[in-house]
Amino acid sequence: MTIFDVHCHVYPDAIAKRAADSIGEFYQLNMHMSGTLSDLLSRGQAAGISRFVINSAAVTASRVHSINDFLIQAAASDPEHLVGFGTMHPDYENIGGELDRIRQNGLHGVKLHPDFQHFCLDDSKAIAMFEALAERGLPALIHTGDHRYPYSEPARMAKVLDKVPDLQVICAHLGGWSVWTEAWKELAGRPGVWVDTSSSLYAITPEEGADIIHRYGVDRVFFGTDYPMWAPDDELKRFMALPLTDEEREKILHANLEQFLASLK
Ligand SMILES: [Zn+2]
């Protein structure tokens, strides 16, 4: 079976270790994978994963352009296996121009991480950024939820979707890391919402995982590992332990994401 991972972070070789270590610190995790494209491909393919959405989030607006350049180049280096998402920041000066540029250069959306990027999802500048995304039919893969910070609260995501109804978002970590129940209560059933399974299944029981997936609807869920936070084979094992039918697994492991990407303008 094709397995398609919607959530993989990659960094230029020269800074990968530093970038991965700083994420590890934020989540108090020991990062033992390098975060390079070659490491992702070798570990992922060894686990049976054949396609990967690669991304990275710019901590500051000044880094947006160079990170997007890196992702454009990385995704183009292996189009058979890689789909690229760029990044954006609400403080970026010419949001529309940069979104047009990344789209013309083959990227399919952007990755945002409000807790690293220090903006609240429903800030007025962020709303303007989401409007620019929606106008272009570009989806955002967004880190949502962290019980320690207010930035990416699911309730704020819900407010954004009320204000920008055409926006398509993939809310990572089953809609809200560490706040899973609050997340599905706010976000399940909304037409612009998809979620991924990354960085969640280690913290909840397989029954809870399947229950949350069913709250969103099996058609609304993508498999993701959040590499290099987690090893692809470990995340895949956690996913396969969920009490789901083969048909449900097939959808989440690749069919939903293929359909989603094909539907983008
Ligand atoms: Zn992420």
Residues whose N, C-alpha, C, O or C-beta is under 5 A from the ligand:
A	BS01	ZN	none
